[in-house]
Amino acid sequence: MSTKVIVSMLAAVAVVALGAFFFLKSTPTSLITSVVEQQFVAISVADYEKAHTFLAKDKREKMDKDDLRYYVAEHPLLESNLKRTFKNVVVQQDGITATAYVNVENVSGEKGGIDVFLTKEDAEWKISSYNFVSADLIN
């Protein structure tokens, strides 16, 4: 084979690989985990203004950023989250609701699970609620 053919084949493989990478990066699962992760990080650094932007519209209307701060303070696992491991992400058949099952460890070493419920608004995933799960259920 000539050098031109080999270079062309390598270029084609690279283009396909890049396309596959960007396709997989934009799957619903990765978009959902990204939203949850970004909110958890914002909460962990006490940026409640940013954390508030990840909430679903109806939740934002009922809970301003100060209410969110108080809510988070009532849940130490959420407030001082340090390590997060996504066990599973399930998009419901309707395509507009999902649940991210997250194992969390806070700075004190406490462990537990948080089920994060999301809804799709204007093509973006937003957090609608949380369910805190006992640490003995997260294995």
N, C-alpha and C positions, 0 to 999 in steps of 0.2 A: 504494500500500500504506500501511496505517496504521503509525504509530510502534510500536504494540504488536506487530504482526506482524514488523516489522523487528527489534525488540529480541529477540523470541522466537527468530527465525531465527539471529541472532548468538549468542545464548546456547546454542542447540543446536549450532552449529558449534564453539563454544568447548568444550563438553562432549565432543564427538566428538574434537576435537584433543587434549584432555587425556587422554582414554582411550587414544588411539593412542600418545601419548608414553609413558604408563606401561606400556602393553603392550610397546612396543619396548624400554624400559629393562629389562624383566624377561625378555627373551629369553635363551636359554641362552648365546649368544655374549657378551652384555654381562655376565652373571653370572660367566662364566669369566674374562673379561678383568679384571673387578673383583677376583676372588680373587688372580689372578696379580699384578696391580698392587699390591694391598695387601701381599702378601708381599714383593715386591721393595722397596717403600718401607720396610717394617719392617726388612729386611735392610740397606738403605742407611743407616739410622740406628742400626744395631746393636741393635735391639730383638728379640733372638732369642726371647724369651718369646712375643711376639706372632707373630713369623714361624713359630714352631713350631705355633701353633694352626691354620695353614692347611694343614698336612700331613695326608695320609690316616691313618686310625687305625693301620693296620699299620706305616706309616712312623714315626709318633710312638712306637709301642711299641718299635721297633728303634733309634730315634735320639732321645735326649733333647736338650734345647735346647743343652747344651754340645757334644754330637756334631754338631749342626747348625752351630754356630759354627765348629768345626774343618773341617767339610765345605765351608762357604762360604769359609773362609780359603784352601782349596786351589783355589778357582775365582775369580780376581780379577775376571772379568767379572760374576760374580754378587755378589761381596762389595762392590765399589764401583760398582755400576750407577748410572748417572746418567740416561741417556735410554733410553726403551723405546718401540719401535714394533711394534705387533702386525701381522704380515704376514697372518696367517690364523688362524682358529679352526675346527677341525673336530670336530663331535660325531659319534661313531661311531653306526652304526645301532642298536646296543643301547641307546642313550640314556643310558648310565651311564658311558661313558668318552669322553674328549675329548683333543685336543692343541691347545695354543696355540703358534704359531710366532712367536717374538719376536726382533726385532733389538735388540741392546743395545750401548750405548756406555758405557764406564766413565769415571771421572774422569780417567784417564790418556790418554783418547782411543782406547783399544783398542776395536775393534768385533768383534762376533761374533753368532752366533745361539744361542738357547737354545730347544730344543723342550721345552715343559713338558707333562707328561702328567698328566691329572687323572682322578679317579673321583668319582662321585656317591655321597655317604653321607648318608642321612636327608635327602634333598632339598637338600643343600648340596654344592657342588663343592669337592673337596680335592685338593691336589697329591700325586701318587704318586711322580714321579721327573722327572729332567731329562736332557736330552741336549745336550751342548755341540757346536755346529757351527762349523766353520772360517769365519773372516771372509770368505774368498773365495767362499763358498757362499751368502752372505746377500743378494746383489743381487736 
